Amino acid sequence: MSAVVEEVKSVGEGRRVGPSRMTGRQRLVLVVLLVAQFMLAVDFSILNVALPVIGNGLGFSLANLQWIATAFALCAAGFTLLFGRVADLFGRRRLFLFGLALLGVSSLVGGLATTPEVLIAARVAQGLATAAVTPAGLSLLTTSFPEGPLRDKALGLNGALMSAGFTTGAILGGVLTDLLSWRWAFFINVPVALAVLLIAPAIIAESRPTERPKLDAPGAITVTAGLLALVFGLTQAGEHGWTSPIAAGFLLAGLALLVVFYAVEAKSSSPLVPVTVLKRRTVAWGNIAGLIAFVTETSLVFLMTLYLQEVLGFSPLAAGLSFGVLGIGTVIGGSIAAKVIGKIGTKQTLIYGGILQTIATAALFGLGDERSFMWLLLTGTFAGGIGNMLVIVGFMVTATSGLPDHEQGMATGLATMTQQIGITMGTPIMSAIATAHIAGRTTTNAILDGIGTAVLVNAAIVLLGVLTTTLFLHNREKSSLN
């Protein structure tokens, strides 16, 4: 009976409907992978609140303080596509375990650092570990669960915990820094990484192709260099403005290298990312929807942090705790996403989730300069978190569906790259918009006006994602023909 069920096609989706219940082993696999992904998400934001304290403790100059975040972001985004393909070629579990070991060691080194150079080296290693573990973990997840309800549920829980991890990182960073030391923002990774390393080999099976193709070295070099230049350009734009010659030069160089990468892939006999995959509507437009989701929600957190601290006068810790409601919204969104996708399909989930996020974000334009407006912020971020998570899970399902298992590392590498680039892009874009509108004014009303303008642009970008999904993303049975 189960074999028959697995062959049934869902209406309007063209996908196999696999079993609806997880085995005990699958539950263990899911828990281990989710713990690892949650830890990585926490790492993205756990140091944000602690940066000034770290700078004072280790002697960072104000100009060099941003390198604590930039060194991590460069490696996490720049190497993720390469490592996603390496996972396909040499073994996903092997790369997953190697990345976790590197994360544990680099976190220990970072916590013990006594000079800026050692701390930056540790952050580089943490970024490389994240670039290895994230796509390897996601591809292990997608290959451990058959395409259908179980995979949708697993991706939904993964997305919920990932977004909750960003929020948890901001809160946890403030708590650890205030009560213990900024060093515990590093040390906390060590026991978690060690526990996963001890458990994972016993329950996660290795996954690798029977025949190992050659690694596309020219493609790997051009895409990695292009992503590094692009991410560095984005961080420079956030620090010095979009008119900065350094920012513009690196952004143009990054785009040029990515164009070269596409040309290389079109002629390669063993491409890092086959051009035919890049041309698939599910991959192309699914990743665009995901990029917009990450650009908008992560940058909205930055704008609301600015509002809470600069307009309402909240402390950094109180501001971080205020985003607990957003975290609850993302967990709810991730928890219901699989059921929503099962009922209305991924395309409609992307559309309705985007509409909800658009409305919730636009409503924040009504924020005022009194703390009585907190109800609007909490309501808007809660609803927006649900909508954003529906989009993120819909994007993950769309961008990894319809591809064979031997290409799942590449597909999840693309999805992870989209995530990292979106997280990196959002804050510089919204910061530049808000700063340009404030134009040197320091009054509360001026800051509020700048935030309001950026909020409207943020909502417009989300709406653009809804429109592109509506117009260009086909349902699965149609997309498979493109």
C-alpha positions as CSV (number, residue, x, y, z in Angstrom):
1,M,0.0,0.0,0.0
2,S,2.8,2.5,0.9
3,A,4.5,1.8,-2.4
4,V,1.3,2.8,-4.2
5,V,0.9,5.9,-2.1
6,E,4.5,7.0,-2.9
7,E,3.7,6.9,-6.6
8,V,0.6,9.1,-6.4
9,K,1.0,12.5,-7.9
10,S,-0.3,15.5,-6.0
11,V,-2.7,17.7,-7.9
12,G,-1.1,20.7,-9.6
13,E,2.3,20.0,-8.1
14,G,3.7,17.0,-10.1
15,R,5.6,15.6,-7.2
16,R,5.8,12.3,-5.5
17,V,3.8,12.0,-2.3
18,G,6.1,10.1,0.0
19,P,5.4,8.6,3.4
20,S,3.8,11.1,5.9
21,R,5.5,9.8,9.1
22,M,9.1,9.8,10.1
23,T,10.9,6.7,11.3
24,G,12.7,6.8,14.6
25,R,16.1,7.0,12.8
26,Q,14.8,9.9,10.7
27,R,13.8,11.8,13.8
28,L,17.3,11.3,15.2
29,V,18.9,12.5,12.0
30,L,16.6,15.5,11.9
31,V,17.4,16.5,15.5
32,V,21.2,16.3,14.9
33,L,21.0,18.3,11.7
34,L,18.7,20.9,13.2
35,V,20.9,21.4,16.2
36,A,23.9,22.0,13.9
37,Q,22.0,24.5,11.7
38,F,20.6,26.3,14.7
39,M,24.1,26.7,16.1
40,L,25.3,28.2,12.8
41,A,22.4,30.6,12.7
42,V,23.1,31.8,16.2
43,D,26.7,32.5,15.2
44,F,25.6,35.0,12.6
45,S,24.2,37.4,15.2
46,I,25.7,36.4,18.6
47,L,28.6,38.9,18.4
48,N,26.7,41.9,17.2
49,V,25.9,43.3,20.6
50,A,29.4,42.3,22.0
51,L,31.5,44.1,19.2
52,P,32.2,47.3,21.2
53,V,33.2,45.2,24.3
54,I,35.4,42.9,22.2
55,G,37.1,45.9,20.6
56,N,37.9,47.5,24.0
57,G,39.1,44.2,25.4
58,L,41.5,43.2,22.6
59,G,42.5,46.7,21.4
60,F,40.7,46.9,18.0
61,S,40.6,50.3,16.5
62,L,37.1,51.6,15.7
63,A,37.9,51.4,11.9
64,N,38.9,47.7,12.2
65,L,36.1,46.6,14.5
66,Q,33.9,45.8,11.5
67,W,36.4,43.1,10.4
68,I,35.1,40.8,13.2
69,A,31.8,40.5,11.3
70,T,33.3,41.0,7.8
71,A,35.9,38.2,8.0
72,F,33.1,35.8,9.0
73,A,30.7,37.0,6.3
74,L,33.3,36.9,3.5
75,C,34.1,33.2,4.1
76,A,30.6,32.1,4.9
77,A,29.2,33.5,1.7
78,G,32.2,33.2,-0.6
79,F,33.0,29.5,-0.2
80,T,29.5,28.1,0.3
81,L,28.8,27.1,-3.3
82,L,32.2,25.5,-3.7
83,F,31.8,23.5,-0.5
84,G,28.2,22.5,-1.6
85,R,29.7,20.8,-4.7
86,V,32.6,19.4,-2.7
87,A,30.0,17.7,-0.5
88,D,28.4,16.1,-3.6
89,L,31.8,14.8,-4.8
90,F,33.6,13.7,-1.7
91,G,30.9,12.9,0.8
92,R,28.3,15.0,2.6
93,R,28.7,13.5,6.0
94,R,32.5,13.7,5.7
95,L,32.4,17.5,4.9
96,F,29.7,18.0,7.6
97,L,31.8,16.4,10.3
98,F,35.0,18.2,9.1
99,G,33.2,21.6,9.2
100,L,31.8,20.9,12.7
101,A,35.3,20.0,14.0
102,L,36.7,23.2,12.4
103,L,33.9,25.2,14.0
104,G,34.6,23.7,17.4
105,V,38.4,24.4,17.3
106,S,38.0,27.9,15.8
107,S,35.4,28.8,18.5
108,L,37.8,27.6,21.2
109,V,40.6,29.7,19.7
110,G,38.4,32.7,19.3
111,G,37.3,32.5,23.0
112,L,40.9,32.3,24.1
113,A,42.2,35.0,21.7
114,T,44.3,37.8,23.3
115,T,45.1,39.7,20.1
116,P,43.0,41.1,17.2
117,E,45.0,38.9,14.7
118,V,44.1,35.7,16.5
119,L,40.4,36.7,16.8
120,I,40.2,37.5,13.1
121,A,41.8,34.2,12.1
122,A,39.3,32.4,14.3
123,R,36.4,34.3,12.6
124,V,37.8,33.3,9.2
125,A,37.9,29.7,10.2
126,Q,34.3,30.0,11.7
127,G,33.2,31.4,8.3
128,L,34.8,28.5,6.4
129,A,33.2,26.0,8.8
130,T,29.8,27.6,8.2
131,A,30.3,27.5,4.4
132,A,31.1,23.7,4.8
133,V,28.5,22.6,7.3
134,T,25.5,24.6,6.0
135,P,25.2,23.1,2.5
136,A,26.4,19.7,3.6
137,G,23.8,19.6,6.4
138,L,21.0,20.8,4.1
139,S,21.9,18.2,1.5
140,L,22.0,15.5,4.1
141,L,18.6,16.7,5.2
142,T,17.1,16.7,1.7
143,T,18.6,13.3,0.8
144,S,17.5,11.8,4.2
145,F,13.8,12.6,3.5
146,P,12.0,11.7,0.3
147,E,10.6,14.6,-1.8
148,G,7.1,15.3,-0.5
149,P,5.5,15.9,2.9
150,L,8.4,14.7,5.0
151,R,11.0,16.8,3.2
152,D,8.7,19.8,3.4
153,K,8.2,19.3,7.1
154,A,12.0,18.9,7.7
155,L,12.8,22.0,5.7
156,G,10.0,23.9,7.5
157,L,11.5,23.0,10.9
158,N,15.0,23.8,9.6
159,G,13.9,27.3,8.4
160,A,12.0,28.0,11.6
161,L,15.0,27.2,13.8
162,M,17.4,29.0,11.4
163,S,15.4,32.3,11.8
164,A,14.9,31.7,15.5
165,G,18.7,31.2,15.7
166,F,19.3,34.7,14.4
167,T,17.0,36.2,17.0
168,T,18.4,33.9,19.8
169,G,21.9,35.0,18.8
170,A,21.1,38.6,19.4
171,I,19.5,37.9,22.8
172,L,22.1,35.3,23.9
173,G,25.0,37.6,22.9
174,G,23.7,40.4,25.1
175,V,23.0,38.0,28.0
176,L,26.4,36.3,27.9
177,T,28.3,39.6,27.5
178,D,26.4,41.2,30.4
179,L,26.5,38.3,32.8
180,L,29.8,36.4,31.9
181,S,32.1,37.6,29.1
182,W,32.1,38.1,25.4
183,R,34.3,35.0,25.2
184,W,31.4,32.8,26.0
185,A,29.8,33.8,22.7
186,F,32.6,31.6,21.2
187,F,32.9,29.0,24.0
188,I,29.2,28.0,23.7
189,N,29.8,26.4,20.3
190,V,32.4,24.0,21.6
191,P,30.2,21.5,23.7
192,V,27.5,21.7,21.0
193,A,29.9,20.9,18.2
194,L,31.5,18.1,20.2
195,A,28.1,16.5,21.0
196,V,27.0,16.5,17.4
197,L,30.4,15.1,16.3
198,L,30.0,12.2,18.8
199,I,26.4,11.4,17.8
200,A,26.3,12.1,14.0
201,P,28.6,9.3,12.7
202,A,26.3,6.6,14.4
203,I,23.0,7.8,12.9
204,I,23.8,9.7,9.6
205,A,24.8,7.6,6.7
206,E,27.5,8.7,4.2
207,S,26.2,10.0,0.9
208,R,28.5,10.2,-2.1
209,P,28.3,9.4,-5.8
210,T,29.5,5.9,-7.0
211,E,31.7,7.6,-9.6
212,R,33.6,10.7,-8.6
213,P,33.7,13.3,-11.4
214,K,36.4,15.9,-11.7
215,L,36.1,19.2,-9.7
216,D,35.6,22.2,-12.0
217,A,38.6,24.2,-10.8
218,P,38.1,27.2,-13.1
219,G,34.5,27.4,-12.1
220,A,35.3,27.1,-8.4
221,I,38.0,29.8,-8.6
222,T,35.8,32.3,-10.5
223,V,32.6,31.9,-8.5
224,T,34.5,32.0,-5.1
225,A,36.5,35.1,-6.1
226,G,33.3,36.7,-7.5
227,L,31.4,36.0,-4.3
228,L,34.3,37.2,-2.1
229,A,34.5,40.5,-4.1
230,L,30.7,40.9,-4.0
231,V,30.4,40.4,-0.3
232,F,33.4,42.6,0.5
233,G,31.9,45.3,-1.8
234,L,28.6,45.1,0.1
235,T,30.3,45.4,3.5
236,Q,32.3,48.4,2.3
237,A,29.1,50.0,0.9
238,G,27.5,49.6,4.3
239,E,30.5,51.2,6.0
240,H,31.5,54.0,3.6
241,G,28.3,54.4,1.4
242,W,27.4,53.2,-2.0
243,T,29.4,56.0,-3.7
244,S,32.7,54.7,-2.2
245,P,35.2,53.9,-5.0
246,I,36.4,50.8,-3.1
247,A,32.8,49.5,-2.7
248,A,31.9,50.2,-6.3
249,G,35.1,48.6,-7.6
250,F,34.7,45.4,-5.7
251,L,31.0,45.2,-6.6
252,L,31.7,45.6,-10.3
253,A,34.6,43.1,-10.1
254,G,32.3,40.6,-8.3
255,L,29.6,40.9,-10.9
256,A,32.2,40.5,-13.7
257,L,33.7,37.4,-12.2
258,L,30.2,35.9,-11.8
259,V,29.5,36.5,-15.5
260,V,32.9,34.8,-16.3
261,F,31.8,31.9,-14.1
262,Y,28.6,31.5,-16.1
263,A,30.6,31.4,-19.3
264,V,33.0,28.9,-17.9
265,E,30.1,26.6,-16.7
266,A,28.6,26.7,-20.2
267,K,31.7,25.2,-21.7
268,S,32.8,22.9,-18.9
269,S,32.5,19.1,-19.3
270,S,32.1,18.7,-15.5
271,P,30.7,22.1,-14.3
272,L,30.4,23.1,-10.7
273,V,26.8,24.2,-11.4
274,P,25.4,23.0,-14.7
275,V,23.9,25.8,-16.8
276,T,20.8,23.6,-17.3
277,V,20.2,23.7,-13.6
278,L,20.7,27.5,-13.4
279,K,18.1,27.8,-16.2
280,R,15.5,25.8,-14.3
281,R,12.6,28.1,-13.3
282,T,12.4,26.5,-9.9
283,V,16.1,27.1,-9.2
284,A,16.3,30.6,-10.7
285,W,13.1,32.2,-9.5
286,G,13.0,30.1,-6.2
287,N,16.4,31.5,-5.3
288,I,15.4,35.1,-6.2
289,A,12.4,34.7,-3.9
290,G,14.7,33.5,-1.2
291,L,17.2,36.3,-1.8
292,I,14.5,38.9,-1.3
293,A,13.2,37.1,1.8
294,F,16.6,37.2,3.5
295,V,17.5,40.8,2.3
296,T,14.3,42.2,3.7
297,E,13.7,40.5,7.0
298,T,17.3,40.6,8.3
299,S,17.6,44.3,7.4
300,L,14.2,45.0,9.0
301,V,15.7,43.7,12.3
302,F,18.5,46.3,11.8
303,L,16.0,49.1,11.2
304,M,13.9,48.1,14.2
305,T,17.0,47.9,16.4
306,L,17.8,51.5,15.3
307,Y,14.3,52.5,16.1
308,L,14.3,50.9,19.6
309,Q,17.6,52.3,20.6
310,E,17.8,55.7,18.9
311,V,14.2,56.7,18.9
312,L,12.7,54.9,22.0
313,G,15.9,54.8,24.0
314,F,16.0,51.1,24.7
315,S,19.2,49.4,25.9
316,P,20.9,46.9,23.5
317,L,19.8,44.0,25.7
318,A,16.2,45.3,25.9
319,A,16.1,45.8,22.1
320,G,17.3,42.3,21.6
321,L,14.7,40.9,23.9
322,S,12.0,42.8,22.0
323,F,12.7,40.6,19.0
324,G,11.6,37.5,20.9
325,V,8.1,38.1,19.4
326,L,9.6,38.0,15.9
327,G,11.3,34.7,16.8
328,I,8.0,33.2,17.9
329,G,6.5,34.3,14.6
330,T,9.2,32.6,12.6
331,V,8.9,29.4,14.6
332,I,5.1,29.4,14.0
333,G,5.6,30.1,10.3
334,G,8.2,27.3,9.9
335,S,6.0,24.9,11.8
336,I,2.9,25.4,9.6
337,A,4.8,25.9,6.3
338,A,4.7,22.2,5.4
339,K,1.0,21.9,5.9
340,V,0.4,25.1,4.0
341,I,2.5,23.9,1.1
342,G,0.7,20.6,1.2
343,K,-2.7,22.3,0.8
344,I,-2.0,25.2,-1.6
345,G,1.4,24.3,-3.2
346,T,4.8,26.1,-3.0
347,K,4.0,28.9,-5.5
348,Q,0.9,30.0,-3.6
349,T,2.8,29.7,-0.3
350,L,5.5,32.0,-1.6
351,I,2.8,34.5,-2.8
352,Y,0.7,34.5,0.3
353,G,3.7,34.6,2.6
354,G,5.1,37.5,0.7
355,I,1.8,39.4,0.8
356,L,1.6,38.9,4.6
357,Q,5.2,40.1,5.0
358,T,4.5,43.1,2.8
359,I,1.5,44.2,4.8
360,A,3.2,43.7,8.1
361,T,6.3,45.6,7.0
362,A,4.4,48.5,5.5
363,A,2.4,48.8,8.8
364,L,5.6,49.6,10.6
365,F,5.7,52.9,8.7
366,G,3.2,54.1,11.3
367,L,5.6,53.8,14.2
368,G,5.9,57.0,16.3
369,D,8.4,58.4,18.8
370,E,6.6,57.1,21.9
371,R,6.9,53.7,23.6
372,S,3.1,53.3,23.3
373,F,3.8,52.3,19.7
374,M,5.5,49.1,20.8
375,W,2.2,47.2,20.2
376,L,2.5,48.0,16.5
377,L,6.2,46.9,16.4
378,L,5.5,43.6,18.1
379,T,2.4,42.9,16.0
380,G,4.1,43.8,12.8
381,T,7.3,41.8,13.4
382,F,5.3,38.8,14.6
383,A,3.0,38.7,11.5
384,G,6.0,39.6,9.2
385,G,8.0,36.7,10.8
386,I,5.2,34.2,9.9
387,G,5.0,35.5,6.3
388,N,8.8,35.6,5.9
389,M,9.2,32.0,7.1
390,L,6.5,30.8,4.7
391,V,8.5,32.4,1.9
392,I,11.8,30.9,3.2
393,V,10.5,27.4,3.5
394,G,8.7,27.7,0.1
395,F,12.0,28.9,-1.4
396,M,14.0,26.0,0.1
397,V,11.4,23.4,-1.1
398,T,11.2,25.0,-4.6
399,A,15.0,25.4,-5.1
400,T,15.8,21.8,-4.1
401,S,12.9,19.9,-5.6
402,G,13.0,18.0,-8.9
403,L,16.8,17.4,-8.8
404,P,18.5,14.0,-8.3
405,D,20.2,13.2,-5.1
406,H,23.7,13.5,-6.6
407,E,23.0,17.2,-7.3
408,Q,21.4,18.0,-3.9
409,G,24.7,19.4,-2.5
410,M,25.0,21.8,-5.4
411,A,21.3,22.8,-5.1
412,T,21.6,23.4,-1.3
413,G,24.9,25.2,-1.9
414,L,23.1,27.6,-4.2
415,A,20.3,28.0,-1.7
416,T,22.8,28.6,1.1
417,M,24.7,31.1,-1.0
418,T,21.5,32.9,-1.6
419,Q,20.9,33.0,2.2
420,Q,24.4,34.3,3.0
421,I,24.3,37.0,0.2
422,G,20.9,38.1,1.3
423,I,21.9,38.4,4.9
424,T,25.0,40.4,3.9
425,M,23.2,42.7,1.4
426,G,20.2,43.7,3.4
427,T,21.7,45.8,6.2
428,P,24.0,47.9,3.9
429,I,21.1,48.7,1.6
430,M,18.6,49.7,4.3
431,S,21.4,51.6,6.2
432,A,22.2,53.6,3.1
433,I,18.6,54.5,2.5
434,A,17.9,55.5,6.1
435,T,21.2,57.5,6.3
436,A,20.6,59.3,3.0
437,H,17.2,60.4,4.2
438,I,18.5,61.5,7.6
439,A,21.2,63.5,5.8
440,G,23.2,64.4,8.9
441,R,20.3,65.5,11.0
442,T,20.4,64.1,14.5
443,T,16.9,64.8,15.8
444,T,14.6,62.0,16.8
445,N,12.1,63.0,14.1
446,A,14.8,62.9,11.4
447,I,15.9,59.5,12.5
448,L,12.3,58.3,12.6
449,D,11.7,59.7,9.1
450,G,14.8,57.9,7.7
451,I,13.7,54.6,9.3
452,G,10.2,55.1,7.9
453,T,11.5,55.6,4.3
454,A,13.7,52.5,4.6
455,V,10.7,50.5,5.9
456,L,8.6,51.5,2.9
457,V,11.4,50.5,0.5
458,N,11.7,47.2,2.4
459,A,8.0,46.5,1.9
460,A,8.3,47.4,-1.8
461,I,11.1,44.9,-2.3
462,V,9.0,42.2,-0.7
463,L,6.1,43.1,-3.0
464,L,8.5,42.9,-6.0
465,G,9.3,39.3,-4.9
466,V,5.6,38.5,-4.8
467,L,5.2,39.9,-8.4
468,T,8.2,38.0,-9.8
469,T,6.9,34.7,-8.2
470,T,3.5,35.3,-9.6
471,L,4.7,36.1,-13.1
472,F,7.7,33.8,-13.6
473,L,7.6,30.8,-11.2
474,H,5.6,27.9,-12.7
475,N,4.1,25.0,-10.8
476,R,6.4,22.0,-10.5
477,E,4.9,20.0,-13.3
478,K,5.3,23.0,-15.6
479,S,8.8,24.0,-14.3
480,S,10.2,20.6,-15.1
481,L,9.7,21.3,-18.7
482,N,11.7,24.5,-18.7
